[in-house]
Amino acid sequence: MQAIRINDVTIPEAAVLAEAQHHPADRPEAALAAAAEALAIRELLLQEARRQEIAAVRRADGNGRREAEDDALIRQLLEANVTVPQADAVSCRRYYDNNTPRFRSPDLYEAAHILFAAAPDDQSAYDNAVSKAEAAIATLQQDPAAFDRLARELSDCSSARDGGRLGQVARGDTVPEFETFLCNLEEGQLCPLPVRSRYGVHVLRLDRRFEGRQLPFDAVHDRIADYLQTASWQRAVAQYIRILAGRAEISGVTLEAAATPLVQ
């Protein structure tokens, strides 16, 4: 690993290795690169804070824990040097109009299932679970009212005591392989095929679907304003870092244009 220097300060290799654990990545090299960049940016900001003779005033959180001195220095440096305008009503409205699908309440699904638990890597057990699910589906196609009884008798899920009822769930509340079938059933429909998931094999029925509704602008104005304000602040910080990097002597690391500091 090439030595990282920010002006006259060298960042030890051990520090980069320790920081890498906070930057999970598919490849170790990517984690190390992200860690090196984060430490370089931090050092760059700390040097500038000291050059400006900022005295750290450490804040306490709601639990009384005070922030580290270096974090306080970086925060105060950015507060003093990075300013962004407040997101106005026109900007918020424009963002709302251009992104209306983001501002819908989620679709809700009221469903019930019967789970035959089996580990996917246990082929014999999984095949057996599939056979049990197929048999249960065949029974339910002849006698739909038997679902409650079969769930209580056969299901390996805690929902068995409620006749397999899962209550209301939204997208993201269940595993993707289960959700794919759930979201494509009609109200009252029993899925004609066993639903295979990482937990086993399911017999699935959709009881009711509640369509999400468009949220009015007034209900999401504050959320949009916060988002736009944060995005604007991050762009301004990235620009400030680029300015500082342009003035500094940096070796052993490349600072990306969109870099974000460790604290906000």
Backbone bond lengths (Angstrom), bond angles and torsions (degrees), N, CA, C in turn:
res aa  C-N    CA-C-N  psi(-1)  N-CA   C-N-CA  omega(-1)  CA-C   N-CA-C  phi
1 M - - - 1.468 - - 1.521 109.63 -
2 Q 1.317 116.07 128.45 1.456 120.57 -179.20 1.522 110.47 -70.23
3 A 1.331 116.52 140.45 1.452 120.77 179.57 1.521 110.19 -62.31
4 I 1.329 115.56 138.63 1.468 121.43 -179.50 1.523 108.01 -103.91
5 R 1.331 114.91 124.56 1.454 119.58 179.02 1.532 109.69 -126.30
6 I 1.324 114.36 133.80 1.457 122.08 173.56 1.525 105.54 -119.21
7 N 1.338 115.46 104.46 1.470 121.34 -171.43 1.522 108.58 55.94
8 D 1.314 119.16 -118.23 1.468 119.96 -176.34 1.528 112.70 -100.94
9 V 1.322 117.46 15.32 1.467 121.43 -178.66 1.521 109.71 -110.83
10 T 1.339 116.22 129.95 1.461 122.23 176.02 1.522 109.18 -101.54
11 I 1.313 116.29 131.54 1.470 121.34 176.96 1.526 107.88 -91.48
12 P 1.331 118.28 118.24 1.473 120.46 -176.21 1.533 112.14 -63.13
13 E 1.320 114.55 148.37 1.462 120.27 177.43 1.525 110.48 -59.72
14 A 1.341 116.46 -36.69 1.465 119.91 -179.54 1.527 111.32 -61.42
15 A 1.334 116.63 -34.90 1.462 120.26 179.48 1.529 110.44 -67.25
16 V 1.333 116.61 -39.26 1.462 120.53 178.60 1.527 110.07 -65.38
17 L 1.327 116.71 -43.43 1.467 120.42 179.47 1.520 110.92 -62.21
18 A 1.323 117.12 -40.36 1.463 120.50 179.03 1.521 111.31 -67.60
19 E 1.329 117.07 -39.42 1.461 121.66 -178.94 1.520 111.73 -69.20
20 A 1.344 117.33 -27.57 1.465 121.21 -174.89 1.521 112.66 -60.05
21 Q 1.321 117.69 -26.38 1.466 119.57 -179.59 1.525 112.05 -66.21
22 H 1.325 116.91 -18.78 1.462 120.60 178.68 1.526 112.71 -91.73
23 H 1.340 116.79 5.21 1.465 121.36 -178.10 1.530 109.47 -130.79
24 P 1.344 117.50 70.49 1.468 119.97 -178.93 1.513 111.47 -59.54
25 A 1.331 114.82 138.68 1.463 120.82 -179.55 1.518 108.90 -152.42
26 D 1.346 115.46 164.95 1.461 120.45 -179.54 1.523 111.78 -67.28
27 R 1.340 115.88 -30.83 1.457 120.23 -178.19 1.529 110.00 -123.36
28 P 1.331 118.04 141.49 1.467 120.58 178.27 1.525 112.25 -56.04
29 E 1.349 116.17 -35.82 1.467 119.40 -178.53 1.532 110.73 -62.76
30 A 1.325 116.04 -37.31 1.464 119.51 179.84 1.521 111.23 -68.68
31 A 1.322 116.31 -39.19 1.467 120.21 177.85 1.524 110.86 -64.17
32 L 1.323 116.47 -41.72 1.466 120.49 179.14 1.520 111.35 -66.33
33 A 1.333 116.84 -39.13 1.460 120.27 179.27 1.524 110.79 -64.80
34 A 1.338 116.15 -42.37 1.463 119.97 178.75 1.521 111.04 -65.66
35 A 1.327 116.25 -39.74 1.461 119.90 178.77 1.520 111.12 -65.23
36 A 1.334 116.85 -43.20 1.463 120.62 179.42 1.523 110.57 -61.66
37 E 1.323 116.65 -42.28 1.467 120.69 -179.97 1.526 110.87 -64.55
38 A 1.330 116.18 -44.22 1.464 119.89 -179.25 1.525 111.08 -61.70
39 L 1.322 117.59 -44.13 1.461 120.61 -179.93 1.524 111.48 -68.17
40 A 1.331 116.38 -36.25 1.461 119.81 179.05 1.531 110.74 -65.29
41 I 1.330 116.41 -43.71 1.462 120.51 178.30 1.525 110.03 -63.02
42 R 1.300 115.88 -43.55 1.466 119.95 179.70 1.525 111.11 -59.96
43 E 1.331 116.37 -44.99 1.466 120.06 179.61 1.519 110.96 -65.59
44 L 1.314 116.76 -39.90 1.459 121.02 178.44 1.524 110.69 -59.96
45 L 1.317 117.23 -44.45 1.461 121.41 -179.90 1.525 111.68 -68.90
46 L 1.322 116.72 -40.29 1.464 119.27 178.92 1.524 111.62 -64.31
47 Q 1.323 116.46 -40.56 1.467 118.85 177.62 1.521 111.00 -61.91
48 E 1.337 116.26 -40.42 1.462 119.02 179.53 1.524 110.96 -68.29
49 A 1.319 117.73 -37.67 1.463 120.72 177.95 1.519 110.91 -62.45
50 R 1.324 116.17 -39.96 1.469 119.16 179.10 1.514 110.92 -72.39
51 R 1.334 116.57 -34.57 1.456 118.99 178.24 1.523 109.78 -64.09
52 Q 1.312 116.91 -36.01 1.460 120.84 178.32 1.528 112.47 -82.67
53 E 1.328 115.93 1.84 1.470 122.50 176.36 1.533 111.26 57.89
54 I 1.321 115.19 43.77 1.463 120.49 176.97 1.524 108.47 -78.63
55 A 1.311 116.30 130.65 1.467 121.39 176.84 1.527 108.51 -94.26
56 A 1.304 116.74 124.90 1.462 120.83 -175.94 1.519 111.30 -66.94
57 V 1.313 116.27 128.44 1.458 122.77 172.23 1.522 105.96 -118.47
58 R 1.287 116.19 105.81 1.464 121.35 -170.76 1.526 110.83 -83.33
59 R 1.328 115.44 130.06 1.454 121.55 177.76 1.522 110.48 -89.46
60 A 1.315 115.85 155.79 1.462 121.35 174.63 1.517 108.91 -109.63
61 D 1.333 116.09 144.18 1.457 119.11 177.51 1.527 109.80 -85.53
62 G 1.307 116.80 -173.83 1.458 120.75 -176.99 1.514 114.08 -63.80
63 N 1.338 116.18 -18.51 1.467 120.28 178.95 1.523 112.44 -98.39
64 G 1.339 116.00 6.77 1.460 119.58 178.55 1.509 114.61 84.89
65 R 1.353 117.68 3.21 1.466 120.14 178.92 1.525 108.83 -81.38
66 R 1.313 115.99 128.17 1.457 120.35 -178.37 1.519 110.17 -89.85
67 E 1.320 115.86 143.69 1.454 120.51 179.68 1.522 110.72 -68.54
68 A 1.319 115.97 155.63 1.467 120.39 178.09 1.531 109.80 -65.75
69 E 1.322 115.94 153.85 1.463 120.50 -177.29 1.521 111.50 -60.19
70 D 1.339 117.50 -42.80 1.464 119.87 179.75 1.529 110.88 -62.78
71 D 1.339 116.93 -40.01 1.464 119.55 178.30 1.522 110.54 -63.23
72 A 1.334 116.08 -39.80 1.463 119.73 178.37 1.524 110.98 -63.54
73 L 1.326 116.84 -40.87 1.464 120.08 179.08 1.525 111.41 -61.99
74 I 1.317 116.75 -45.41 1.462 120.55 -179.35 1.527 110.12 -65.03
75 R 1.310 116.75 -45.09 1.465 119.64 179.01 1.526 111.26 -58.20
76 Q 1.327 116.75 -46.79 1.459 120.00 -178.39 1.526 111.96 -67.58
77 L 1.328 116.40 -35.49 1.462 119.85 176.91 1.526 110.35 -60.87
78 L 1.322 116.11 -46.53 1.460 120.04 -178.31 1.525 110.89 -69.12
79 E 1.310 117.59 -38.87 1.462 120.15 177.70 1.528 111.34 -60.93
80 A 1.331 115.57 -35.29 1.466 119.61 -177.10 1.524 112.71 -81.30
81 N 1.324 117.73 -24.90 1.458 120.14 -170.79 1.528 115.53 -118.04
82 V 1.308 117.24 -11.15 1.468 120.45 -178.61 1.526 108.58 -121.23
83 T 1.294 116.53 115.21 1.459 121.24 176.70 1.516 109.11 -128.39
84 V 1.305 115.16 143.71 1.467 120.40 178.19 1.519 108.25 -134.43
85 P 1.322 117.51 149.13 1.464 120.06 179.03 1.522 111.04 -70.94
86 Q 1.319 116.04 152.95 1.458 120.76 175.22 1.530 109.62 -67.36
87 A 1.312 115.81 143.88 1.467 119.93 176.57 1.529 108.90 -69.58
88 D 1.321 117.00 118.98 1.461 119.72 -177.15 1.527 111.33 -86.38
89 A 1.324 115.44 170.89 1.465 120.95 -175.67 1.528 111.85 -62.29
90 V 1.338 117.20 -35.15 1.460 120.72 -179.20 1.528 110.22 -65.57
91 S 1.336 116.86 -44.76 1.473 120.89 179.11 1.528 110.68 -63.25
92 C 1.333 115.46 -42.45 1.462 119.12 -179.89 1.521 111.03 -63.91
93 R 1.327 116.41 -42.05 1.456 120.01 -179.52 1.525 110.97 -65.75
94 R 1.326 116.65 -39.99 1.459 120.47 179.16 1.527 109.95 -62.48
95 Y 1.339 116.82 -43.16 1.462 120.09 179.56 1.530 110.31 -63.97
96 Y 1.320 116.62 -41.05 1.475 120.88 178.82 1.525 110.46 -61.09
97 D 1.334 116.75 -48.19 1.459 120.61 -177.64 1.528 112.32 -64.14
98 N 1.323 116.97 -31.71 1.464 121.03 -178.93 1.524 113.07 -85.79
99 N 1.332 117.35 -8.48 1.472 120.26 -175.52 1.526 111.28 -137.50
100 T 1.322 116.44 39.11 1.465 119.09 -175.38 1.535 114.14 -57.59
101 P 1.350 121.09 -33.78 1.473 118.27 179.50 1.526 113.48 -61.71
102 R 1.334 117.00 -22.90 1.459 118.82 179.53 1.513 112.85 -72.78
103 F 1.326 116.24 -16.66 1.455 119.73 -172.66 1.520 110.95 -114.59
104 R 1.312 113.57 55.12 1.456 122.54 174.00 1.512 108.55 -120.45
105 S 1.307 116.35 142.96 1.459 118.23 170.98 1.527 107.27 -68.16
106 P 1.328 118.49 149.55 1.471 119.44 -174.84 1.521 112.63 -70.64
107 D 1.336 115.29 149.76 1.458 119.60 169.51 1.521 107.95 -65.12
108 L 1.323 116.74 140.79 1.461 121.66 178.97 1.522 109.31 -116.26
109 Y 1.319 115.68 145.30 1.457 121.70 -177.48 1.530 108.49 -127.52
110 E 1.317 115.41 127.72 1.457 121.34 176.38 1.524 106.29 -102.28
111 A 1.324 116.81 113.11 1.466 120.12 -170.11 1.522 111.33 -134.50
112 A 1.312 114.18 167.15 1.466 121.80 173.80 1.519 107.95 -138.69
113 H 1.335 115.76 151.28 1.465 118.39 179.24 1.523 110.52 -148.35
114 I 1.298 114.07 162.88 1.465 123.10 171.62 1.516 105.91 -122.93
115 L 1.320 116.71 120.49 1.468 120.99 -176.86 1.521 110.98 -103.46
116 F 1.321 114.36 127.80 1.462 121.31 168.98 1.524 106.05 -106.04
117 A 1.307 116.10 99.38 1.462 121.22 -171.91 1.524 111.03 -69.77
118 A 1.344 114.11 137.98 1.467 120.78 177.12 1.520 108.23 -166.47
119 A 1.310 115.85 141.96 1.461 120.27 177.88 1.530 109.03 -79.80
120 P 1.333 118.04 132.73 1.471 120.30 -178.63 1.525 113.88 -58.79
121 D 1.339 117.62 -25.75 1.466 119.27 -179.39 1.532 112.69 -86.68
122 D 1.335 116.84 -0.18 1.464 120.96 174.72 1.525 106.62 -104.74
123 Q 1.327 116.49 89.20 1.460 120.92 -170.42 1.522 112.63 -60.45
124 S 1.318 116.53 -41.22 1.462 119.84 -178.59 1.522 110.76 -63.48
125 A 1.340 116.29 -46.60 1.461 120.45 -179.78 1.528 111.03 -65.85
126 Y 1.328 115.81 -36.35 1.465 119.34 -178.17 1.531 110.15 -70.12
127 D 1.328 116.25 -42.25 1.467 119.85 177.67 1.526 110.43 -61.36
128 N 1.331 116.01 -38.48 1.458 120.52 179.23 1.532 110.42 -65.12
129 A 1.349 116.40 -39.34 1.464 120.93 178.01 1.526 110.72 -64.12
130 V 1.323 116.35 -39.09 1.464 120.14 177.60 1.517 110.29 -62.04
131 S 1.312 117.02 -43.74 1.469 120.96 -179.87 1.526 110.96 -62.46
132 K 1.324 116.21 -41.30 1.469 120.01 179.02 1.536 110.69 -64.88
133 A 1.321 115.75 -40.79 1.462 119.55 179.44 1.522 110.84 -65.51
134 E 1.315 117.18 -41.41 1.475 120.57 178.84 1.524 110.44 -62.51
135 A 1.325 116.38 -39.17 1.465 119.84 179.31 1.527 110.57 -66.82
136 A 1.324 116.46 -40.56 1.464 120.10 179.07 1.525 110.56 -65.20
137 I 1.327 117.01 -40.59 1.468 120.61 178.59 1.527 110.11 -62.57
138 A 1.313 116.78 -42.79 1.472 120.11 179.39 1.528 110.71 -60.72
139 T 1.331 116.31 -41.21 1.466 120.41 178.12 1.522 110.78 -63.65
140 L 1.332 116.49 -43.64 1.464 121.07 -176.70 1.520 112.01 -70.89
141 Q 1.306 117.47 -27.94 1.460 119.36 176.93 1.527 110.73 -68.48
142 Q 1.312 116.23 -27.67 1.457 120.88 176.08 1.529 111.77 -87.02
143 D 1.324 116.37 -31.87 1.466 121.11 -176.23 1.530 109.63 -141.23
144 P 1.334 118.68 79.68 1.467 121.61 -177.12 1.524 113.68 -56.65
145 A 1.328 117.67 -29.23 1.458 120.72 -177.35 1.531 112.28 -69.79
146 A 1.318 117.27 -9.20 1.469 120.16 -178.45 1.521 112.92 -81.03
147 F 1.320 117.60 -2.94 1.472 120.00 -174.72 1.527 111.34 -56.83
148 D 1.322 117.09 -49.29 1.461 120.94 -178.01 1.526 111.12 -56.17
149 R 1.333 116.24 -47.30 1.463 120.77 -178.70 1.524 111.64 -65.13
150 L 1.335 117.34 -44.71 1.464 119.75 -179.25 1.530 111.00 -64.59
151 A 1.313 116.71 -38.92 1.462 119.23 179.43 1.519 110.28 -62.00
152 R 1.317 116.54 -45.92 1.464 119.75 -179.91 1.527 111.56 -63.33
153 E 1.314 117.27 -34.88 1.469 121.07 -176.41 1.530 112.78 -83.53
154 L 1.335 117.40 -35.41 1.456 120.08 -166.34 1.525 115.43 -113.37
155 S 1.324 117.93 -27.11 1.467 119.33 -169.51 1.518 112.81 -70.72
156 D 1.330 114.93 138.75 1.466 121.71 177.08 1.526 111.93 -91.80
157 C 1.334 117.20 6.97 1.460 121.56 179.16 1.534 109.38 -96.24
158 S 1.321 116.16 151.37 1.467 119.97 178.62 1.526 111.79 -62.70
159 S 1.342 116.95 -17.95 1.463 120.30 178.34 1.525 111.79 -70.96
160 A 1.313 117.47 -5.99 1.471 120.81 -178.49 1.524 111.08 -56.78
161 R 1.341 116.74 -38.18 1.463 119.44 -177.43 1.532 112.16 -66.40
162 D 1.358 115.99 -17.19 1.464 120.77 176.94 1.519 111.43 -105.35
163 G 1.315 116.25 24.29 1.459 119.41 -179.62 1.514 113.38 70.46
164 G 1.339 116.30 23.64 1.461 121.19 178.67 1.512 114.07 84.42
165 R 1.320 117.52 1.08 1.474 120.33 -176.45 1.528 110.87 -70.43
166 L 1.321 114.97 131.34 1.468 121.56 -178.23 1.523 112.49 -99.35
167 G 1.326 117.18 -2.71 1.452 119.04 -174.44 1.515 110.07 73.17
168 Q 1.334 116.25 -156.29 1.458 120.65 -179.44 1.518 110.47 -93.09
169 V 1.330 116.57 129.78 1.461 121.95 177.54 1.520 108.61 -128.40
170 A 1.324 115.46 153.04 1.465 121.57 177.78 1.518 108.63 -118.18
171 R 1.326 115.64 171.50 1.459 119.68 176.24 1.526 108.98 -56.97
172 G 1.326 115.72 134.18 1.456 120.25 -179.35 1.513 113.50 96.13
173 D 1.342 117.33 -14.50 1.461 120.14 179.73 1.524 112.00 -81.08
174 T 1.330 117.27 -21.11 1.459 121.09 179.53 1.530 108.71 -122.26
175 V 1.318 116.05 170.06 1.460 119.59 -179.24 1.532 109.32 -69.51
176 P 1.337 118.30 150.27 1.471 121.70 -173.52 1.522 113.85 -56.18
177 E 1.327 117.46 -39.31 1.457 119.24 -176.11 1.540 111.17 -67.01
178 F 1.328 116.98 -30.20 1.462 122.17 175.77 1.519 110.09 -76.93
179 E 1.320 116.04 -42.97 1.465 122.25 -177.12 1.531 112.02 -62.59
180 T 1.327 117.04 -36.08 1.468 120.67 -178.61 1.525 111.01 -56.91
181 F 1.318 116.86 -43.54 1.462 120.32 178.99 1.525 110.34 -74.21
182 L 1.335 116.29 -44.74 1.459 120.97 -176.34 1.527 112.27 -54.96
183 C 1.324 115.77 -45.27 1.462 120.24 -173.72 1.523 113.11 -76.10
184 N 1.319 117.35 -7.38 1.460 119.96 -178.15 1.524 113.36 -112.62
185 L 1.327 116.86 6.24 1.456 120.24 176.28 1.521 110.48 -87.34
186 E 1.304 116.17 155.19 1.455 121.86 172.64 1.529 108.85 -88.08
187 E 1.320 116.07 157.48 1.463 119.72 178.15 1.527 110.34 -57.18
188 G 1.323 114.82 130.90 1.457 120.32 179.13 1.513 114.38 83.28
189 Q 1.335 117.63 -1.18 1.466 120.51 -174.93 1.524 111.59 -86.08
190 L 1.313 115.28 135.83 1.459 122.86 169.92 1.517 108.07 -88.76
191 C 1.317 117.98 127.91 1.466 119.78 178.59 1.526 108.66 -63.21
192 P 1.332 118.76 125.07 1.468 121.04 -174.88 1.526 113.72 -74.18
193 L 1.342 116.22 -9.62 1.465 120.43 -179.00 1.523 110.86 -120.76
194 P 1.310 118.24 149.15 1.459 119.59 172.22 1.534 109.83 -61.90
195 V 1.302 115.68 138.90 1.470 120.86 179.67 1.529 107.30 -98.59
196 R 1.314 115.32 115.44 1.465 120.50 -177.44 1.528 109.50 -91.54
197 S 1.323 116.34 133.58 1.466 121.10 177.08 1.519 109.06 -141.56
198 R 1.315 115.32 177.55 1.472 121.02 179.14 1.530 111.59 -66.41
199 Y 1.337 116.78 -15.27 1.460 119.82 -178.89 1.523 113.21 -95.60
200 G 1.313 116.32 -12.68 1.444 120.21 -177.51 1.514 110.33 143.11
201 V 1.326 115.97 -144.23 1.462 121.12 -176.05 1.530 108.11 -124.83
202 H 1.329 115.90 133.69 1.456 121.59 -174.00 1.531 111.34 -114.87
203 V 1.309 114.34 144.55 1.459 122.03 162.45 1.525 104.51 -100.39
204 L 1.317 117.39 123.40 1.462 121.08 -168.87 1.526 111.73 -123.14
205 R 1.346 114.67 137.62 1.461 120.95 174.93 1.527 108.59 -133.88
206 L 1.329 115.60 133.04 1.470 120.47 174.29 1.520 107.95 -97.57
207 D 1.322 116.29 121.33 1.463 120.68 -178.79 1.525 112.03 -90.27
208 R 1.339 116.92 -48.61 1.466 119.54 -179.08 1.524 109.59 -146.45
209 R 1.313 114.16 151.26 1.454 120.99 176.13 1.536 107.48 -124.06
210 F 1.327 116.19 131.00 1.456 121.63 178.47 1.532 107.80 -114.93
211 E 1.313 115.40 110.17 1.456 120.12 -177.54 1.523 110.64 -68.51
212 G 1.337 116.01 137.28 1.452 120.10 175.62 1.522 110.50 -67.18
213 R 1.314 116.30 160.86 1.457 120.02 -179.80 1.520 109.81 -122.36
214 Q 1.308 114.85 155.08 1.459 120.60 177.52 1.528 109.41 -70.22
215 L 1.329 116.51 126.40 1.453 120.60 178.51 1.519 109.19 -80.78
216 P 1.321 118.17 135.94 1.468 119.80 -179.92 1.518 111.54 -68.70
217 F 1.319 115.68 154.81 1.461 121.35 -178.12 1.523 112.13 -54.34
218 D 1.320 116.98 -43.29 1.472 119.71 -177.36 1.523 111.87 -60.93
219 A 1.324 117.13 -30.21 1.461 120.42 -178.00 1.523 112.44 -74.30
220 V 1.329 117.51 -22.63 1.469 120.28 -175.97 1.526 112.46 -118.26
221 H 1.323 117.29 5.21 1.469 120.23 -177.33 1.520 111.50 -55.84
222 D 1.331 117.98 -47.75 1.463 120.45 -176.45 1.527 110.95 -64.59
223 R 1.337 116.28 -38.57 1.463 119.63 178.85 1.529 111.00 -63.96
224 I 1.320 116.54 -42.03 1.465 120.72 178.73 1.524 110.54 -65.46
225 A 1.328 116.60 -43.52 1.464 120.16 179.92 1.523 110.81 -60.19
226 D 1.330 116.92 -42.96 1.475 120.43 178.63 1.517 110.75 -62.59
227 Y 1.343 116.10 -42.56 1.468 120.17 179.95 1.519 111.21 -62.92
228 L 1.331 116.93 -48.28 1.462 120.52 -178.70 1.525 110.65 -64.33
229 Q 1.329 116.35 -38.66 1.461 120.20 179.48 1.528 110.47 -63.84
230 T 1.330 116.17 -44.81 1.470 120.31 179.76 1.520 111.11 -64.07
231 A 1.334 116.88 -43.98 1.470 120.67 179.88 1.525 110.39 -62.24
232 S 1.322 116.61 -41.68 1.465 120.80 179.15 1.520 110.89 -65.14
233 W 1.323 115.84 -41.15 1.467 120.60 179.19 1.533 110.75 -63.33
234 Q 1.328 116.89 -43.19 1.467 120.35 -179.07 1.520 111.20 -64.57
235 R 1.335 117.36 -38.52 1.467 119.51 177.24 1.531 110.65 -65.44
236 A 1.329 116.12 -40.11 1.458 119.96 -179.63 1.527 111.21 -67.11
237 V 1.325 117.07 -38.61 1.467 120.49 177.88 1.523 110.29 -65.39
238 A 1.342 116.02 -42.47 1.464 119.42 178.61 1.530 110.35 -59.60
239 Q 1.314 116.01 -41.91 1.466 119.79 178.30 1.524 111.01 -64.42
240 Y 1.324 117.06 -40.71 1.474 120.99 178.87 1.532 110.53 -63.02
241 I 1.323 116.01 -41.14 1.475 119.74 178.33 1.525 110.30 -63.75
242 R 1.325 116.41 -40.77 1.466 119.03 178.14 1.529 110.94 -60.98
243 I 1.328 116.56 -39.34 1.467 119.94 178.83 1.527 110.49 -64.16
244 L 1.332 116.70 -45.92 1.460 120.17 179.44 1.529 111.05 -63.33
245 A 1.341 115.81 -41.44 1.467 119.30 -179.39 1.519 110.82 -64.13
246 G 1.342 116.25 -35.43 1.459 119.63 179.48 1.511 112.90 -66.17
247 R 1.314 117.65 -23.91 1.458 122.09 179.83 1.527 112.86 -90.86
248 A 1.335 116.28 -15.16 1.462 120.44 -172.16 1.523 111.77 -98.67
249 E 1.323 115.41 162.35 1.464 122.37 171.45 1.519 107.24 -97.79
250 I 1.335 115.65 110.49 1.464 121.28 -174.52 1.517 109.09 -123.65
251 S 1.310 115.92 133.72 1.472 120.30 177.13 1.524 109.20 -141.78
252 G 1.316 114.94 151.10 1.458 120.95 176.21 1.510 115.36 86.57
253 V 1.337 117.52 -0.87 1.453 120.45 -178.89 1.523 108.61 -156.33
254 T 1.328 115.78 149.37 1.457 121.88 175.64 1.515 108.34 -113.17
255 L 1.318 116.20 127.08 1.459 120.60 178.90 1.520 109.04 -93.69
256 E 1.331 115.93 119.96 1.459 120.69 -179.49 1.530 110.32 -68.25
257 A 1.305 116.45 152.50 1.460 120.93 -177.79 1.527 111.93 -64.30
258 A 1.338 115.59 -30.38 1.472 118.73 -176.51 1.523 112.83 -96.72
259 A 1.334 116.61 20.60 1.450 119.87 -176.55 1.519 111.12 -59.10
260 T 1.327 115.61 144.56 1.462 121.23 178.30 1.521 107.72 -122.67
261 P 1.313 119.23 136.77 1.458 121.47 -178.20 1.512 111.89 -69.13
262 L 1.327 115.45 171.36 1.443 120.64 -174.95 1.517 113.18 -76.50
263 V 1.302 118.09 -19.80 1.450 120.72 178.20 1.512 109.11 -132.07
264 Q 1.322 115.43 157.49 1.469 119.93 178.91 1.504 109.16 -122.99
